[in-house]
């Protein structure tokens, strides 16, 4: 009996062990299956996110790229707007820059041939006069910038500085007056002579007959007057060309003399301003 009971007990223990092993295997299998399913679900979610990004949903990289692209685009548009940036960054010419530009203008003054300019050569006379006229216009515009380059409020300028500025303004005005009085009228008489509108021809044309025959018929004519502009006084224009050609050398001399004088005045003003500022620094109140 004892032997039989021991055999039954062993058999029961083996069954329990088998059942335990079975449960353990099933649990391990279920855990492994759960992990595999979890990995599959993660892969599916990852693929879903990537596919949504491919179909148009903005990713973080795309957002950054778009943000940088928009910022760069706006900045490029801002730089491309030349009117705003150029006006905002504009700086007036300094007195030294004006001085340099005056020297450049002096080198551009047209020369007078050794044999002079032929008054009968209208094209040559007008070319020489128009070149000098353009240089005079630019010279006057440069002198208009001197006032802005020397501006200071009254309390920021000493008495000597006021005196120096007054002398500079007087000399610049004197130079412009001489050029305007001695050179500009002679150039204007050649470049812009007085003209008038005149009738130079009358053409008789037949009146066209319309298809319905209501207006016009054979034998009716109309007069067409043709007009053009011509010099009011050709003799006076020829005289102005002759005077210009005869005095071209002296006109060039007057202009260059005043240009050189203006340059020297600017140099003297800069020296006087530097001396005045050094005296103010050394003066003890």
Secondary structure, 3 states (H helix, E strand, C coil): CHHHHHHHHHHHHHHHHHHHHHHHHHHHHHHHHHHHHHHHHHHHHHHHHHHHHHCCCCCHHHHHHHHHHHHHHHHHHHHHCHHHHHHHCCCCCCHHHHHHHHHHHHHCCCCCCCCCCCCCCHHHHHHHHHHHHHHHHHHHHHHHCHHHHCCCCHHHCCHHHHHHHHHHHHHHHHHHHHHHHHHHHHHHHHHCCCEEEEEEEEEEEECCCCCCCCCCCCCCEEEEEEEEEEECCHHHHHHHHHHHHHCHHHHHHHHHHHHHHHHHHHHHHHHHHHHHHHHHHHCCC
